[in-house]
Amino acid sequence: MGLVDRDDGWRMPDWLWERVEPLLPPPPEHPLGTHKRGLPKRQVMDAILLVLRTGMQWNALDVTGVCNSSTAHRRFQQWEKAGVFHEIWRQGLLDYDEQVGIDWSWLSADGALTKAPLGGPKTGPNPTDRAKGGRSARSSRMLPGSRSESTTTAPTATTTSC
């Protein structure tokens, strides 16, 4: 039992889970063909939403006892790649538009198709480089006749001596 041992309203409600569950893809086949069942999808989704709502780190899930952090993060990546969260968002917008209505007159878009007016040759040198010319000659001395700029003289695995 971890720090989060009771539902105080932070978990996904049943009515929403019934709409989200069909959107989730089946788990990928295990590369070794094992048949070990993973954590329930709802438990993993609750853990993902906990991280997204609170901004906590993924590794902090291990302490909460809700779900293993690596499992939650792996499934989050799989579901994001499959478009699950985009579809949840899209269906939510459609439902809101149907029930309340989206006032499309408040929409606006912003964009720039030109270069920044203060960019280019007018800006001058970077103030943090202090006129450095690249790598220091002391730290990266080339060996005479070396094309790869290697500083080692140790024989490689392909070198043979007779």
mmCIF file of the C-alpha atoms, coordinates in Angstrom:
data_MODEL
# 
_entry.id   MODEL 
# 
loop_
_atom_site.group_PDB 
_atom_site.id 
_atom_site.type_symbol 
_atom_site.label_atom_id 
_atom_site.label_alt_id 
_atom_site.label_comp_id 
_atom_site.label_asym_id 
_atom_site.label_entity_id 
_atom_site.label_seq_id 
_atom_site.pdbx_PDB_ins_code 
_atom_site.Cartn_x 
_atom_site.Cartn_y 
_atom_site.Cartn_z 
_atom_site.occupancy 
_atom_site.B_iso_or_equiv 
_atom_site.pdbx_formal_charge 
_atom_site.auth_seq_id 
_atom_site.auth_comp_id 
_atom_site.auth_asym_id 
_atom_site.auth_atom_id 
_atom_site.pdbx_PDB_model_num 
ATOM 1   C CA . MET A 1 1   ? 0.000   0.000   0.000   1.00 0.00 ? 1   MET A CA 1 
ATOM 2   C CA . GLY A 1 2   ? 1.391   3.364   -0.999  1.00 0.00 ? 2   GLY A CA 1 
ATOM 3   C CA . LEU A 1 3   ? 0.624   6.972   -0.249  1.00 0.00 ? 3   LEU A CA 1 
ATOM 4   C CA . VAL A 1 4   ? -2.492  7.054   -2.447  1.00 0.00 ? 4   VAL A CA 1 
ATOM 5   C CA . ASP A 1 5   ? -4.657  4.314   -0.978  1.00 0.00 ? 5   ASP A CA 1 
ATOM 6   C CA . ARG A 1 6   ? -8.172  5.704   -1.385  1.00 0.00 ? 6   ARG A CA 1 
ATOM 7   C CA . ASP A 1 7   ? -10.151 7.382   -4.119  1.00 0.00 ? 7   ASP A CA 1 
ATOM 8   C CA . ASP A 1 8   ? -10.915 10.939  -3.109  1.00 0.00 ? 8   ASP A CA 1 
ATOM 9   C CA . GLY A 1 9   ? -12.214 11.905  -6.540  1.00 0.00 ? 9   GLY A CA 1 
ATOM 10  C CA . TRP A 1 10  ? -8.954  11.965  -8.498  1.00 0.00 ? 10  TRP A CA 1 
ATOM 11  C CA . ARG A 1 11  ? -9.562  8.699   -10.345 1.00 0.00 ? 11  ARG A CA 1 
ATOM 12  C CA . MET A 1 12  ? -11.383 8.533   -13.671 1.00 0.00 ? 12  MET A CA 1 
ATOM 13  C CA . PRO A 1 13  ? -15.143 8.114   -13.163 1.00 0.00 ? 13  PRO A CA 1 
ATOM 14  C CA . ASP A 1 14  ? -16.886 4.999   -14.467 1.00 0.00 ? 14  ASP A CA 1 
ATOM 15  C CA . TRP A 1 15  ? -18.891 6.832   -17.149 1.00 0.00 ? 15  TRP A CA 1 
ATOM 16  C CA . LEU A 1 16  ? -15.709 8.278   -18.632 1.00 0.00 ? 16  LEU A CA 1 
ATOM 17  C CA . TRP A 1 17  ? -13.818 4.985   -18.441 1.00 0.00 ? 17  TRP A CA 1 
ATOM 18  C CA . GLU A 1 18  ? -16.600 3.311   -20.441 1.00 0.00 ? 18  GLU A CA 1 
ATOM 19  C CA . ARG A 1 19  ? -15.917 5.792   -23.249 1.00 0.00 ? 19  ARG A CA 1 
ATOM 20  C CA . VAL A 1 20  ? -12.102 5.664   -23.020 1.00 0.00 ? 20  VAL A CA 1 
ATOM 21  C CA . GLU A 1 21  ? -11.564 1.902   -22.745 1.00 0.00 ? 21  GLU A CA 1 
ATOM 22  C CA . PRO A 1 22  ? -12.586 1.097   -26.362 1.00 0.00 ? 22  PRO A CA 1 
ATOM 23  C CA . LEU A 1 23  ? -10.021 3.629   -27.606 1.00 0.00 ? 23  LEU A CA 1 
ATOM 24  C CA . LEU A 1 24  ? -7.100  1.800   -25.994 1.00 0.00 ? 24  LEU A CA 1 
ATOM 25  C CA . PRO A 1 25  ? -5.139  -0.509  -28.297 1.00 0.00 ? 25  PRO A CA 1 
ATOM 26  C CA . PRO A 1 26  ? -4.429  -4.092  -27.267 1.00 0.00 ? 26  PRO A CA 1 
ATOM 27  C CA . PRO A 1 27  ? -1.082  -4.541  -25.555 1.00 0.00 ? 27  PRO A CA 1 
ATOM 28  C CA . PRO A 1 28  ? 1.776   -5.446  -27.889 1.00 0.00 ? 28  PRO A CA 1 
ATOM 29  C CA . GLU A 1 29  ? 2.903   -9.041  -28.009 1.00 0.00 ? 29  GLU A CA 1 
ATOM 30  C CA . HIS A 1 30  ? 5.781   -9.871  -25.702 1.00 0.00 ? 30  HIS A CA 1 
ATOM 31  C CA . PRO A 1 31  ? 8.979   -10.468 -27.695 1.00 0.00 ? 31  PRO A CA 1 
ATOM 32  C CA . LEU A 1 32  ? 9.617   -13.753 -25.857 1.00 0.00 ? 32  LEU A CA 1 
ATOM 33  C CA . GLY A 1 33  ? 6.033   -14.942 -26.190 1.00 0.00 ? 33  GLY A CA 1 
ATOM 34  C CA . THR A 1 34  ? 5.292   -14.977 -22.458 1.00 0.00 ? 34  THR A CA 1 
ATOM 35  C CA . HIS A 1 35  ? 1.697   -14.723 -21.355 1.00 0.00 ? 35  HIS A CA 1 
ATOM 36  C CA . LYS A 1 36  ? 2.189   -12.655 -18.216 1.00 0.00 ? 36  LYS A CA 1 
ATOM 37  C CA . ARG A 1 37  ? -0.739  -10.319 -17.714 1.00 0.00 ? 37  ARG A CA 1 
ATOM 38  C CA . GLY A 1 38  ? 0.146   -6.711  -17.082 1.00 0.00 ? 38  GLY A CA 1 
ATOM 39  C CA . LEU A 1 39  ? -1.590  -4.254  -14.827 1.00 0.00 ? 39  LEU A CA 1 
ATOM 40  C CA . PRO A 1 40  ? -5.214  -3.429  -15.622 1.00 0.00 ? 40  PRO A CA 1 
ATOM 41  C CA . LYS A 1 41  ? -5.563  -0.658  -18.188 1.00 0.00 ? 41  LYS A CA 1 
ATOM 42  C CA . ARG A 1 42  ? -7.746  1.419   -15.909 1.00 0.00 ? 42  ARG A CA 1 
ATOM 43  C CA . GLN A 1 43  ? -5.163  1.363   -13.129 1.00 0.00 ? 43  GLN A CA 1 
ATOM 44  C CA . VAL A 1 44  ? -2.470  2.461   -15.574 1.00 0.00 ? 44  VAL A CA 1 
ATOM 45  C CA . MET A 1 45  ? -4.707  5.205   -17.000 1.00 0.00 ? 45  MET A CA 1 
ATOM 46  C CA . ASP A 1 46  ? -5.385  6.480   -13.480 1.00 0.00 ? 46  ASP A CA 1 
ATOM 47  C CA . ALA A 1 47  ? -1.632  6.644   -12.860 1.00 0.00 ? 47  ALA A CA 1 
ATOM 48  C CA . ILE A 1 48  ? -1.020  8.482   -16.145 1.00 0.00 ? 48  ILE A CA 1 
ATOM 49  C CA . LEU A 1 49  ? -3.740  11.014  -15.388 1.00 0.00 ? 49  LEU A CA 1 
ATOM 50  C CA . LEU A 1 50  ? -2.346  11.489  -11.877 1.00 0.00 ? 50  LEU A CA 1 
ATOM 51  C CA . VAL A 1 51  ? 1.027   12.436  -13.371 1.00 0.00 ? 51  VAL A CA 1 
ATOM 52  C CA . LEU A 1 52  ? -0.565  14.707  -15.972 1.00 0.00 ? 52  LEU A CA 1 
ATOM 53  C CA . ARG A 1 53  ? -2.842  16.439  -13.451 1.00 0.00 ? 53  ARG A CA 1 
ATOM 54  C CA . THR A 1 54  ? -0.272  17.015  -10.715 1.00 0.00 ? 54  THR A CA 1 
ATOM 55  C CA . GLY A 1 55  ? 2.897   17.489  -12.759 1.00 0.00 ? 55  GLY A CA 1 
ATOM 56  C CA . MET A 1 56  ? 4.694   14.970  -10.575 1.00 0.00 ? 56  MET A CA 1 
ATOM 57  C CA . GLN A 1 57  ? 7.645   13.037  -11.942 1.00 0.00 ? 57  GLN A CA 1 
ATOM 58  C CA . TRP A 1 58  ? 7.021   9.597   -13.402 1.00 0.00 ? 58  TRP A CA 1 
ATOM 59  C CA . ASN A 1 59  ? 9.330   7.990   -10.833 1.00 0.00 ? 59  ASN A CA 1 
ATOM 60  C CA . ALA A 1 60  ? 7.196   9.403   -8.022  1.00 0.00 ? 60  ALA A CA 1 
ATOM 61  C CA . LEU A 1 61  ? 4.462   6.929   -8.996  1.00 0.00 ? 61  LEU A CA 1 
ATOM 62  C CA . ASP A 1 62  ? 6.448   4.147   -7.341  1.00 0.00 ? 62  ASP A CA 1 
ATOM 63  C CA . VAL A 1 63  ? 5.893   5.767   -3.940  1.00 0.00 ? 63  VAL A CA 1 
ATOM 64  C CA . THR A 1 64  ? 2.166   6.341   -4.448  1.00 0.00 ? 64  THR A CA 1 
ATOM 65  C CA . GLY A 1 65  ? 1.388   2.668   -4.942  1.00 0.00 ? 65  GLY A CA 1 
ATOM 66  C CA . VAL A 1 66  ? -0.993  3.415   -7.811  1.00 0.00 ? 66  VAL A CA 1 
ATOM 67  C CA . CYS A 1 67  ? 1.165   1.900   -10.551 1.00 0.00 ? 67  CYS A CA 1 
ATOM 68  C CA . ASN A 1 68  ? 4.770   1.159   -11.392 1.00 0.00 ? 68  ASN A CA 1 
ATOM 69  C CA . SER A 1 69  ? 6.380   4.224   -12.966 1.00 0.00 ? 69  SER A CA 1 
ATOM 70  C CA . SER A 1 70  ? 8.035   2.383   -15.846 1.00 0.00 ? 70  SER A CA 1 
ATOM 71  C CA . THR A 1 71  ? 4.786   0.614   -16.750 1.00 0.00 ? 71  THR A CA 1 
ATOM 72  C CA . ALA A 1 72  ? 2.818   3.860   -16.681 1.00 0.00 ? 72  ALA A CA 1 
ATOM 73  C CA . HIS A 1 73  ? 5.389   5.736   -18.756 1.00 0.00 ? 73  HIS A CA 1 
ATOM 74  C CA . ARG A 1 74  ? 5.728   2.912   -21.304 1.00 0.00 ? 74  ARG A CA 1 
ATOM 75  C CA . ARG A 1 75  ? 1.949   2.649   -21.758 1.00 0.00 ? 75  ARG A CA 1 
ATOM 76  C CA . PHE A 1 76  ? 1.661   6.434   -21.951 1.00 0.00 ? 76  PHE A CA 1 
ATOM 77  C CA . GLN A 1 77  ? 4.144   6.429   -24.835 1.00 0.00 ? 77  GLN A CA 1 
ATOM 78  C CA . GLN A 1 78  ? 2.357   3.534   -26.569 1.00 0.00 ? 78  GLN A CA 1 
ATOM 79  C CA . TRP A 1 79  ? -1.058  5.138   -26.187 1.00 0.00 ? 79  TRP A CA 1 
ATOM 80  C CA . GLU A 1 80  ? 0.210   8.560   -27.255 1.00 0.00 ? 80  GLU A CA 1 
ATOM 81  C CA . LYS A 1 81  ? 1.752   7.023   -30.373 1.00 0.00 ? 81  LYS A CA 1 
ATOM 82  C CA . ALA A 1 82  ? -1.556  5.263   -31.094 1.00 0.00 ? 82  ALA A CA 1 
ATOM 83  C CA . GLY A 1 83  ? -3.405  8.599   -30.859 1.00 0.00 ? 83  GLY A CA 1 
ATOM 84  C CA . VAL A 1 84  ? -5.503  7.703   -27.817 1.00 0.00 ? 84  VAL A CA 1 
ATOM 85  C CA . PHE A 1 85  ? -5.146  11.046  -26.042 1.00 0.00 ? 85  PHE A CA 1 
ATOM 86  C CA . HIS A 1 86  ? -5.807  13.013  -29.206 1.00 0.00 ? 86  HIS A CA 1 
ATOM 87  C CA . GLU A 1 87  ? -8.986  11.025  -29.766 1.00 0.00 ? 87  GLU A CA 1 
ATOM 88  C CA . ILE A 1 88  ? -10.101 11.566  -26.141 1.00 0.00 ? 88  ILE A CA 1 
ATOM 89  C CA . TRP A 1 89  ? -9.572  15.295  -26.646 1.00 0.00 ? 89  TRP A CA 1 
ATOM 90  C CA . ARG A 1 90  ? -11.398 15.270  -30.015 1.00 0.00 ? 90  ARG A CA 1 
ATOM 91  C CA . GLN A 1 91  ? -14.405 13.377  -28.678 1.00 0.00 ? 91  GLN A CA 1 
ATOM 92  C CA . GLY A 1 92  ? -14.537 15.653  -25.655 1.00 0.00 ? 92  GLY A CA 1 
ATOM 93  C CA . LEU A 1 93  ? -14.674 18.705  -27.898 1.00 0.00 ? 93  LEU A CA 1 
ATOM 94  C CA . LEU A 1 94  ? -17.433 17.158  -30.001 1.00 0.00 ? 94  LEU A CA 1 
ATOM 95  C CA . ASP A 1 95  ? -19.455 16.321  -26.886 1.00 0.00 ? 95  ASP A CA 1 
ATOM 96  C CA . TYR A 1 96  ? -18.993 19.825  -25.501 1.00 0.00 ? 96  TYR A CA 1 
ATOM 97  C CA . ASP A 1 97  ? -20.002 21.371  -28.803 1.00 0.00 ? 97  ASP A CA 1 
ATOM 98  C CA . GLU A 1 98  ? -23.129 19.178  -28.895 1.00 0.00 ? 98  GLU A CA 1 
ATOM 99  C CA . GLN A 1 99  ? -24.189 19.877  -25.299 1.00 0.00 ? 99  GLN A CA 1 
ATOM 100 C CA . VAL A 1 100 ? -23.053 23.458  -24.709 1.00 0.00 ? 100 VAL A CA 1 
ATOM 101 C CA . GLY A 1 101 ? -21.841 24.723  -28.043 1.00 0.00 ? 101 GLY A CA 1 
ATOM 102 C CA . ILE A 1 102 ? -18.477 26.144  -28.969 1.00 0.00 ? 102 ILE A CA 1 
ATOM 103 C CA . ASP A 1 103 ? -18.568 29.838  -29.744 1.00 0.00 ? 103 ASP A CA 1 
ATOM 104 C CA . TRP A 1 104 ? -16.469 29.812  -32.911 1.00 0.00 ? 104 TRP A CA 1 
ATOM 105 C CA . SER A 1 105 ? -16.517 33.637  -33.118 1.00 0.00 ? 105 SER A CA 1 
ATOM 106 C CA . TRP A 1 106 ? -13.922 33.773  -30.324 1.00 0.00 ? 106 TRP A CA 1 
ATOM 107 C CA . LEU A 1 107 ? -11.356 31.783  -32.270 1.00 0.00 ? 107 LEU A CA 1 
ATOM 108 C CA . SER A 1 108 ? -8.165  33.471  -33.377 1.00 0.00 ? 108 SER A CA 1 
ATOM 109 C CA . ALA A 1 109 ? -4.979  32.425  -35.068 1.00 0.00 ? 109 ALA A CA 1 
ATOM 110 C CA . ASP A 1 110 ? -1.539  33.957  -35.012 1.00 0.00 ? 110 ASP A CA 1 
ATOM 111 C CA . GLY A 1 111 ? 1.445   33.287  -37.168 1.00 0.00 ? 111 GLY A CA 1 
ATOM 112 C CA . ALA A 1 112 ? 4.456   34.861  -38.779 1.00 0.00 ? 112 ALA A CA 1 
ATOM 113 C CA . LEU A 1 113 ? 5.672   34.168  -42.280 1.00 0.00 ? 113 LEU A CA 1 
ATOM 114 C CA . THR A 1 114 ? 8.595   36.594  -42.255 1.00 0.00 ? 114 THR A CA 1 
ATOM 115 C CA . LYS A 1 115 ? 11.975  36.657  -40.590 1.00 0.00 ? 115 LYS A CA 1 
ATOM 116 C CA . ALA A 1 116 ? 12.365  38.251  -37.190 1.00 0.00 ? 116 ALA A CA 1 
ATOM 117 C CA . PRO A 1 117 ? 12.979  41.992  -37.584 1.00 0.00 ? 117 PRO A CA 1 
ATOM 118 C CA . LEU A 1 118 ? 15.869  42.016  -35.113 1.00 0.00 ? 118 LEU A CA 1 
ATOM 119 C CA . GLY A 1 119 ? 17.635  38.932  -36.470 1.00 0.00 ? 119 GLY A CA 1 
ATOM 120 C CA . GLY A 1 120 ? 20.397  38.534  -39.007 1.00 0.00 ? 120 GLY A CA 1 
ATOM 121 C CA . PRO A 1 121 ? 23.642  40.513  -39.379 1.00 0.00 ? 121 PRO A CA 1 
ATOM 122 C CA . LYS A 1 122 ? 22.355  43.393  -37.244 1.00 0.00 ? 122 LYS A CA 1 
ATOM 123 C CA . THR A 1 123 ? 22.521  41.356  -34.033 1.00 0.00 ? 123 THR A CA 1 
ATOM 124 C CA . GLY A 1 124 ? 26.319  41.162  -33.589 1.00 0.00 ? 124 GLY A CA 1 
ATOM 125 C CA . PRO A 1 125 ? 28.378  38.492  -31.828 1.00 0.00 ? 125 PRO A CA 1 
ATOM 126 C CA . ASN A 1 126 ? 27.104  36.174  -29.112 1.00 0.00 ? 126 ASN A CA 1 
ATOM 127 C CA . PRO A 1 127 ? 27.982  37.811  -25.768 1.00 0.00 ? 127 PRO A CA 1 
ATOM 128 C CA . THR A 1 128 ? 28.669  34.463  -24.101 1.00 0.00 ? 128 THR A CA 1 
ATOM 129 C CA . ASP A 1 129 ? 31.395  33.165  -26.404 1.00 0.00 ? 129 ASP A CA 1 
ATOM 130 C CA . ARG A 1 130 ? 34.038  35.770  -25.388 1.00 0.00 ? 130 ARG A CA 1 
ATOM 131 C CA . ALA A 1 131 ? 35.633  35.477  -28.852 1.00 0.00 ? 131 ALA A CA 1 
ATOM 132 C CA . LYS A 1 132 ? 36.610  31.843  -28.371 1.00 0.00 ? 132 LYS A CA 1 
ATOM 133 C CA . GLY A 1 133 ? 37.962  30.170  -31.476 1.00 0.00 ? 133 GLY A CA 1 
ATOM 134 C CA . GLY A 1 134 ? 36.698  26.658  -30.860 1.00 0.00 ? 134 GLY A CA 1 
ATOM 135 C CA . ARG A 1 135 ? 38.376  23.810  -28.990 1.00 0.00 ? 135 ARG A CA 1 
ATOM 136 C CA . SER A 1 136 ? 41.424  24.548  -26.915 1.00 0.00 ? 136 SER A CA 1 
ATOM 137 C CA . ALA A 1 137 ? 44.739  23.548  -28.468 1.00 0.00 ? 137 ALA A CA 1 
ATOM 138 C CA . ARG A 1 138 ? 45.919  22.236  -25.092 1.00 0.00 ? 138 ARG A CA 1 
ATOM 139 C CA . SER A 1 139 ? 42.997  19.830  -24.617 1.00 0.00 ? 139 SER A CA 1 
ATOM 140 C CA . SER A 1 140 ? 42.850  18.458  -28.162 1.00 0.00 ? 140 SER A CA 1 
ATOM 141 C CA . ARG A 1 141 ? 46.406  18.107  -29.401 1.00 0.00 ? 141 ARG A CA 1 
ATOM 142 C CA . MET A 1 142 ? 46.661  16.188  -32.676 1.00 0.00 ? 142 MET A CA 1 
ATOM 143 C CA . LEU A 1 143 ? 49.340  13.565  -33.061 1.00 0.00 ? 143 LEU A CA 1 
ATOM 144 C CA . PRO A 1 144 ? 51.686  14.092  -35.987 1.00 0.00 ? 144 PRO A CA 1 
ATOM 145 C CA . GLY A 1 145 ? 50.279  12.410  -39.093 1.00 0.00 ? 145 GLY A CA 1 
ATOM 146 C CA . SER A 1 146 ? 46.924  11.665  -37.443 1.00 0.00 ? 146 SER A CA 1 
ATOM 147 C CA . ARG A 1 147 ? 43.931  12.114  -39.734 1.00 0.00 ? 147 ARG A CA 1 
ATOM 148 C CA . SER A 1 148 ? 41.320  11.265  -37.110 1.00 0.00 ? 148 SER A CA 1 
ATOM 149 C CA . GLU A 1 149 ? 42.617  13.782  -34.586 1.00 0.00 ? 149 GLU A CA 1 
ATOM 150 C CA . SER A 1 150 ? 43.006  10.954  -32.092 1.00 0.00 ? 150 SER A CA 1 
ATOM 151 C CA . THR A 1 151 ? 45.211  11.628  -29.096 1.00 0.00 ? 151 THR A CA 1 
ATOM 152 C CA . THR A 1 152 ? 45.863  7.985   -28.277 1.00 0.00 ? 152 THR A CA 1 
ATOM 153 C CA . THR A 1 153 ? 48.784  5.849   -29.379 1.00 0.00 ? 153 THR A CA 1 
ATOM 154 C CA . ALA A 1 154 ? 47.400  2.524   -28.135 1.00 0.00 ? 154 ALA A CA 1 
ATOM 155 C CA . PRO A 1 155 ? 47.134  -0.248  -30.745 1.00 0.00 ? 155 PRO A CA 1 
ATOM 156 C CA . THR A 1 156 ? 43.647  -1.046  -31.996 1.00 0.00 ? 156 THR A CA 1 
ATOM 157 C CA . ALA A 1 157 ? 42.056  -4.468  -32.196 1.00 0.00 ? 157 ALA A CA 1 
ATOM 158 C CA . THR A 1 158 ? 43.037  -4.823  -35.854 1.00 0.00 ? 158 THR A CA 1 
ATOM 159 C CA . THR A 1 159 ? 46.690  -4.002  -35.269 1.00 0.00 ? 159 THR A CA 1 
ATOM 160 C CA . THR A 1 160 ? 48.990  -7.003  -35.303 1.00 0.00 ? 160 THR A CA 1 
ATOM 161 C CA . SER A 1 161 ? 52.629  -7.168  -34.450 1.00 0.00 ? 161 SER A CA 1 
ATOM 162 C CA . CYS A 1 162 ? 54.939  -9.922  -35.596 1.00 0.00 ? 162 CYS A CA 1 
# 
